[in-house]
Amino acid sequence: MPRPTAAFFDLDKTIIAKSSTLAFSREFQAGGLISRRAMLRSAYAQFVFFTGGADHDQMDKMRAFMSQLCAGWDVATVREIVTDTLANIVEPLVYDEAVTLIQEHRAAGRDIVIVSASGAEVVEPIGQLLGADRVVATRMEIVDGKYTGNIDYYAYAEEKARAIEHLADTIGYDLAESFAYSDSVTDVHMLEVVGHPFAVNPDKELRRIATTQEWPILSFVRPVALRRHIPVPPAKPTLAALAVGGAVAAGGVIWANRKRRGPDA
């Protein structure tokens, strides 16, 4: 019997045309969740991210700034709100090319797995909308039913590759016959563990590596309404979930830095 295979997708700028972490600055400001200054900082970070010129120090500062946004939020309430909100926020940002590719992989019998540094509260509902079989995402620390603002698990860089290898060990995926897609050089490790890596809208460094390694380079340019492909239930615009969705991935650098410094840091 042949072993099962999978197609692993990054989320931001691979399936979605923006950073899911930073897409909601206007909603934050409109609801009084952040100041106008914070909104402008988020908009600037989105610009840097989109143009592929993100400086690590700039992104670290932005993530540190946003990491505590969701501290104290009730988990059950947030999850309910996310269900009502995400389709309205994400639907116009989905790349037509990505949705078509997902459908082609599914038709070929491959599992669809989204692997993202964004928070599970956001990534899991997006995965459901897209019909993903599994999701790997950042997980927030929860104490007494509320978010603390800290990170339990950060799905970033080498950790994405480790998560994919763990799925292969658990489910039996044949990684040599599996596919992976990402836009960022931070996902090189994720691309290297499969037999069919693809660079999608790559940043400068990933484009260089992909060219050197002779990996195919794809250009996704058509954000469309998801309902063109998949029936999407009506969404209720709500602000609370947006704050959590934007903050969870932003806090990840703190978790990663703590892991590097050791448990006593």
VOPAGU-2260 file (C-alpha; in pm, 1 decimal, decimal comma):
REM VOPAGU-2260
SITE   aa  ch    i         X         Y         Z
SITE  MET   A    0       0,0       0,0       0,0
SITE  PRO   A    1     139,0     345,6     -87,6
SITE  ARG   A    2     187,3     578,1     207,9
SITE  PRO   A    3     -36,0     886,4     236,7
SITE  THR   A    4      95,0    1221,6     117,2
SITE  ALA   A    5      14,7    1581,4     207,4
SITE  ALA   A    6      38,6    1939,1      82,4
SITE  PHE   A    7     164,6    2175,0     354,6
SITE  PHE   A    8      74,6    2543,3     320,3
SITE  ASP   A    9     200,5    2847,7     503,7
SITE  LEU   A   10     -82,7    3098,8     558,9
SITE  ASP   A   11      30,6    3461,6     524,4
SITE  LYS   A   12     111,2    3571,0     166,7
SITE  THR   A   13      72,4    3207,5      58,7
SITE  ILE   A   14    -299,8    3145,0     106,0
SITE  ILE   A   15    -392,2    3491,6     233,1
SITE  ALA   A   16    -277,6    3812,5      65,3
SITE  LYS   A   17    -181,5    3988,4     390,5
SITE  SER   A   18     -28,8    3915,5     725,3
SITE  SER   A   19    -306,8    3766,4     934,9
SITE  THR   A   20    -127,6    3910,5    1238,2
SITE  LEU   A   21    -143,1    4270,8    1119,2
SITE  ALA   A   22    -451,9    4283,0     898,9
SITE  PHE   A   23    -687,0    4417,7    1163,5
SITE  SER   A   24    -533,1    4747,2    1275,6
SITE  ARG   A   25    -827,6    4955,6    1155,5
SITE  GLU   A   26   -1071,2    4735,8    1345,6
SITE  PHE   A   27    -857,5    4762,2    1658,5
SITE  GLN   A   28    -858,1    5140,1    1638,0
SITE  ALA   A   29   -1227,1    5169,9    1546,7
SITE  GLY   A   30   -1325,0    4965,9    1850,3
SITE  GLY   A   31   -1101,7    5157,5    2086,9
SITE  LEU   A   32    -873,9    4855,8    2137,6
SITE  ILE   A   33    -559,2    5037,8    2031,4
SITE  SER   A   34    -460,8    5399,6    1984,0
SITE  ARG   A   35    -419,9    5576,0    1652,5
SITE  ARG   A   36     -44,5    5561,4    1704,7
SITE  ALA   A   37     -63,3    5183,4    1750,1
SITE  MET   A   38    -273,2    5153,8    1434,7
SITE  LEU   A   39     -11,5    5345,4    1237,0
SITE  ARG   A   40     264,2    5123,6    1374,4
SITE  SER   A   41      67,4    4815,9    1268,4
SITE  ALA   A   42       7,2    4963,3     923,1
SITE  TYR   A   43     379,9    5034,4     887,0
SITE  ALA   A   44     466,4    4679,4     993,1
SITE  GLN   A   45     217,7    4546,9     735,4
SITE  PHE   A   46     389,1    4755,0     466,7
SITE  VAL   A   47     734,0    4627,4     563,6
SITE  PHE   A   48     605,0    4269,9     571,0
SITE  PHE   A   49     438,1    4300,2     231,2
SITE  THR   A   50     741,3    4447,8      59,5
SITE  GLY   A   51     961,1    4170,1     194,3
SITE  GLY   A   52    1201,7    4403,0     369,4
SITE  ALA   A   53    1120,2    4323,2     731,6
SITE  ASP   A   54    1402,0    4399,8     970,9
SITE  HIS   A   55    1417,0    4143,7    1252,9
SITE  ASP   A   56    1451,6    4410,9    1519,6
SITE  GLN   A   57    1148,6    4597,8    1383,0
SITE  MET   A   58     937,4    4284,4    1379,2
SITE  ASP   A   59    1053,5    4184,4    1727,1
SITE  LYS   A   60     948,7    4523,4    1860,6
SITE  MET   A   61     611,6    4503,1    1685,8
SITE  ARG   A   62     543,3    4154,9    1818,0
SITE  ALA   A   63     647,2    4254,0    2167,9
SITE  PHE   A   64     420,3    4557,9    2144,6
SITE  MET   A   65     120,2    4345,2    2042,2
SITE  SER   A   66     187,0    4036,5    2251,7
SITE  GLN   A   67     -19,1    4141,1    2552,3
SITE  LEU   A   68    -326,9    4259,6    2359,4
SITE  CYS   A   69    -528,6    3949,4    2438,0
SITE  ALA   A   70    -422,9    3907,2    2802,4
SITE  GLY   A   71    -730,6    3850,5    3018,0
SITE  TRP   A   72    -970,4    3765,0    2734,0
SITE  ASP   A   73   -1219,7    3488,5    2806,2
SITE  VAL   A   74   -1134,1    3189,3    2585,9
SITE  ALA   A   75   -1488,7    3061,9    2530,2
SITE  THR   A   76   -1611,5    3407,5    2431,2
SITE  VAL   A   77   -1321,3    3463,4    2194,9
SITE  ARG   A   78   -1373,5    3132,2    2017,5
SITE  GLU   A   79   -1743,0    3205,2    1970,0
SITE  ILE   A   80   -1665,8    3549,6    1830,6
SITE  VAL   A   81   -1397,4    3414,8    1596,5
SITE  THR   A   82   -1651,9    3179,2    1442,1
SITE  ASP   A   83   -1876,9    3475,0    1364,6
SITE  THR   A   84   -1603,0    3706,5    1240,4
SITE  LEU   A   85   -1330,2    3539,7    1040,8
SITE  ALA   A   86   -1514,7    3474,7     715,6
SITE  ASN   A   87   -1591,8    3846,0     690,1
SITE  ILE   A   88   -1228,8    3945,5     749,5
SITE  VAL   A   89   -1043,0    3673,0     562,7
SITE  GLU   A   90   -1271,7    3597,0     270,1
SITE  PRO   A   91   -1164,7    3884,8      40,6
SITE  LEU   A   92    -796,3    3816,6     111,8
SITE  VAL   A   93    -774,5    3456,8      -8,7
SITE  TYR   A   94    -564,9    3396,2    -320,0
SITE  ASP   A   95    -763,8    3237,2    -600,4
SITE  GLU   A   96    -452,4    3047,7    -707,8
SITE  ALA   A   97    -407,3    2903,0    -358,5
SITE  VAL   A   98    -765,9    2781,7    -332,2
SITE  THR   A   99    -742,7    2621,3    -675,3
SITE  LEU   A  100    -415,8    2451,2    -579,9
SITE  ILE   A  101    -569,8    2319,4    -257,3
SITE  GLN   A  102    -857,1    2173,1    -455,8
SITE  GLU   A  103    -616,1    2009,2    -700,7
SITE  HIS   A  104    -418,1    1846,9    -420,3
SITE  ARG   A  105    -734,9    1722,3    -257,8
SITE  ALA   A  106    -851,0    1574,8    -589,2
SITE  ALA   A  107    -514,9    1395,0    -610,3
SITE  GLY   A  108    -581,4    1235,4    -270,9
SITE  ARG   A  109    -339,5    1441,1     -62,3
SITE  ASP   A  110    -417,5    1575,1     282,9
SITE  ILE   A  111    -420,3    1953,8     319,7
SITE  VAL   A  112    -225,4    2087,4     618,5
SITE  ILE   A  113    -192,6    2456,4     707,8
SITE  VAL   A  114     122,8    2537,8     904,6
SITE  SER   A  115     124,3    2891,9    1041,5
SITE  ALA   A  116     283,7    3107,3    1309,8
SITE  SER   A  117     -51,7    3279,8    1356,6
SITE  GLY   A  118    -272,7    3175,4    1644,8
SITE  ALA   A  119    -483,3    2861,6    1640,3
SITE  GLU   A  120    -791,1    3073,6    1718,4
SITE  VAL   A  121    -754,6    3227,1    1372,8
SITE  VAL   A  122    -586,9    2950,8    1172,6
SITE  GLU   A  123    -820,4    2667,3    1269,3
SITE  PRO   A  124   -1140,4    2840,6    1145,6
SITE  ILE   A  125    -960,1    2940,0     824,3
SITE  GLY   A  126    -856,6    2577,7     785,0
SITE  GLN   A  127   -1217,3    2470,5     827,8
SITE  LEU   A  128   -1331,1    2718,0     562,6
SITE  LEU   A  129   -1069,6    2582,9     322,6
SITE  GLY   A  130   -1138,2    2218,6     404,0
SITE  ALA   A  131    -792,8    2155,7     552,2
SITE  ASP   A  132    -742,6    1816,5     714,8
SITE  ARG   A  133    -505,8    1947,7     982,5
SITE  VAL   A  134    -369,3    2273,4    1119,3
SITE  VAL   A  135     -41,7    2349,9    1294,7
SITE  ALA   A  136     -50,6    2692,5    1460,7
SITE  THR   A  137      74,3    2897,8    1753,0
SITE  ARG   A  138    -106,5    2825,4    2080,4
SITE  MET   A  139    -166,5    3080,0    2354,4
SITE  GLU   A  140    -120,7    3005,4    2723,3
SITE  ILE   A  141    -456,2    2971,8    2903,5
SITE  VAL   A  142    -504,9    2995,5    3278,1
SITE  ASP   A  143    -849,5    2968,1    3439,2
SITE  GLY   A  144   -1022,1    3002,1    3103,5
SITE  LYS   A  145    -842,4    3321,9    3007,0
SITE  TYR   A  146    -545,6    3409,5    2788,0
SITE  THR   A  147    -239,6    3523,3    2978,7
SITE  GLY   A  148     -71,3    3692,8    2680,4
SITE  ASN   A  149     210,2    3436,3    2682,8
SITE  ILE   A  150     278,7    3166,6    2423,4
SITE  ASP   A  151     266,0    2792,2    2492,7
SITE  TYR   A  152     379,3    2682,2    2146,1
SITE  TYR   A  153     524,6    2891,8    1864,7
SITE  ALA   A  154     493,1    2740,0    1515,8
SITE  TYR   A  155     778,6    2931,9    1357,0
SITE  ALA   A  156    1089,2    2860,8    1146,8
SITE  GLU   A  157    1250,4    2525,1    1238,3
SITE  GLU   A  158     950,2    2437,6    1454,3
SITE  LYS   A  159     734,0    2414,0    1140,9
SITE  ALA   A  160     967,8    2151,3     999,0
SITE  ARG   A  161     965,7    1960,2    1328,0
SITE  ALA   A  162     585,2    1969,3    1333,0
SITE  ILE   A  163     568,3    1832,8     978,1
SITE  GLU   A  164     813,2    1554,2    1062,1
SITE  HIS   A  165     607,0    1471,5    1371,3
SITE  LEU   A  166     293,4    1443,5    1156,1
SITE  ALA   A  167     484,4    1216,2     919,4
SITE  ASP   A  168     584,1     992,4    1209,3
SITE  THR   A  169     231,6     991,6    1354,1
SITE  ILE   A  170      20,2     962,4    1039,7
SITE  GLY   A  171     270,1     802,2     806,4
SITE  TYR   A  172     305,7    1075,0     544,3
SITE  ASP   A  173     560,2    1004,1     273,5
SITE  LEU   A  174     741,8    1338,6     286,2
SITE  ALA   A  175     946,2    1258,2     -23,8
SITE  GLU   A  176     619,2    1256,6    -220,0
SITE  SER   A  177     462,0    1548,9     -33,0
SITE  PHE   A  178     445,1    1920,2    -122,5
SITE  ALA   A  179     506,9    2243,8      69,7
SITE  TYR   A  180     438,4    2608,3     -11,9
SITE  SER   A  181     563,4    2927,7     154,2
SITE  ASP   A  182     665,1    3286,9      82,2
SITE  SER   A  183     925,1    3339,3     355,0
SITE  VAL   A  184    1289,4    3250,8     403,9
SITE  THR   A  185    1200,2    3161,3     763,9
SITE  ASP   A  186    1017,8    2859,2     617,4
SITE  VAL   A  187    1317,5    2715,6     432,9
SITE  HIS   A  188    1329,6    2430,9     686,4
SITE  MET   A  189     964,3    2347,5     615,6
SITE  LEU   A  190    1031,7    2343,4     242,0
SITE  GLU   A  191    1343,6    2129,7     277,1
SITE  VAL   A  192    1169,4    1838,9     450,3
SITE  VAL   A  193     941,5    1759,0     154,0
SITE  GLY   A  194    1022,2    1625,1    -189,0
SITE  HIS   A  195     828,3    1896,9    -372,1
SITE  PRO   A  196     895,2    2246,0    -228,2
SITE  PHE   A  197     748,5    2559,0    -388,4
SITE  ALA   A  198     828,1    2925,1    -319,7
SITE  VAL   A  199     512,4    3138,8    -342,1
SITE  ASN   A  200     550,2    3516,1    -379,4
SITE  PRO   A  201     894,5    3468,6    -219,6
SITE  ASP   A  202    1086,3    3735,1     -31,0
SITE  LYS   A  203    1426,6    3825,9    -169,2
SITE  GLU   A  204    1624,2    3569,3      27,4
SITE  LEU   A  205    1384,0    3282,2     -36,3
SITE  ARG   A  206    1384,8    3366,7    -407,5
SITE  ARG   A  207    1763,6    3341,7    -406,2
SITE  ILE   A  208    1756,0    3005,1    -228,2
SITE  ALA   A  209    1476,4    2871,6    -449,1
SITE  THR   A  210    1670,2    2969,3    -760,9
SITE  THR   A  211    1985,1    2803,9    -628,4
SITE  GLN   A  212    1797,6    2487,5    -529,3
SITE  GLU   A  213    1591,1    2491,0    -851,2
SITE  TRP   A  214    1265,3    2499,6    -658,3
SITE  PRO   A  215     964,2    2616,1    -859,7
SITE  ILE   A  216     857,1    2975,9    -792,7
SITE  LEU   A  217     486,3    3059,9    -804,6
SITE  SER   A  218     322,5    3400,8    -825,1
SITE  PHE   A  219     -18,9    3439,0    -660,8
SITE  VAL   A  220    -178,9    3772,6    -752,4
SITE  ARG   A  221    -558,5    3734,9    -743,3
SITE  PRO   A  222    -721,5    3777,9    -399,9
SITE  VAL   A  223   -1085,6    3676,8    -437,8
SITE  ALA   A  224   -1398,1    3612,0    -236,5
SITE  LEU   A  225   -1375,2    3262,6     -93,4
SITE  ARG   A  226   -1744,9    3205,0    -160,5
SITE  ARG   A  227   -1656,2    3180,9    -529,7
SITE  HIS   A  228   -1513,6    2838,3    -447,6
SITE  ILE   A  229   -1669,5    2739,0    -114,0
SITE  PRO   A  230   -2006,2    2823,9      46,3
SITE  VAL   A  231   -1925,6    3064,1     330,5
SITE  PRO   A  232   -2179,5    3136,8     606,4
SITE  PRO   A  233   -2268,7    3500,8     672,5
SITE  ALA   A  234   -2029,3    3662,5     917,4
SITE  LYS   A  235   -2104,2    3895,5    1205,8
SITE  PRO   A  236   -1846,2    4173,8    1232,9
SITE  THR   A  237   -1710,5    4168,8    1586,9
SITE  LEU   A  238   -1402,4    4335,0    1730,2
SITE  ALA   A  239   -1298,8    4111,2    2017,1
SITE  ALA   A  240   -1172,4    3819,2    1812,9
SITE  LEU   A  241    -977,2    4049,9    1588,4
SITE  ALA   A  242    -761,4    4157,9    1877,6
SITE  VAL   A  243    -677,9    3799,8    1966,6
SITE  GLY   A  244    -623,4    3702,0    1604,0
SITE  GLY   A  245    -380,1    3985,6    1554,6
SITE  ALA   A  246    -196,5    3933,9    1879,3
SITE  VAL   A  247    -132,6    3561,2    1904,6
SITE  ALA   A  248     129,0    3532,6    1633,0
SITE  ALA   A  249     273,2    3867,7    1729,5
SITE  GLY   A  250     366,3    3736,0    2072,8
SITE  GLY   A  251     561,0    3442,7    1937,0
SITE  VAL   A  252     902,4    3603,6    1940,1
SITE  ILE   A  253     881,5    3636,1    2317,9
SITE  TRP   A  254     820,9    3260,1    2344,9
SITE  ALA   A  255    1103,7    3184,0    2103,1
SITE  ASN   A  256    1344,4    3412,2    2286,0
SITE  ARG   A  257    1258,9    3248,5    2618,2
SITE  LYS   A  258    1322,5    2903,3    2470,7
SITE  ARG   A  259    1661,4    3018,5    2343,5
SITE  ARG   A  260    1757,7    3173,3    2676,7
SITE  GLY   A  261    1648,0    2869,1    2875,3
SITE  PRO   A  262    1383,0    2803,9    3143,1
SITE  ASP   A  263    1536,0    3040,5    3398,1
SITE  ALA   A  264    1532,9    3345,2    3166,8
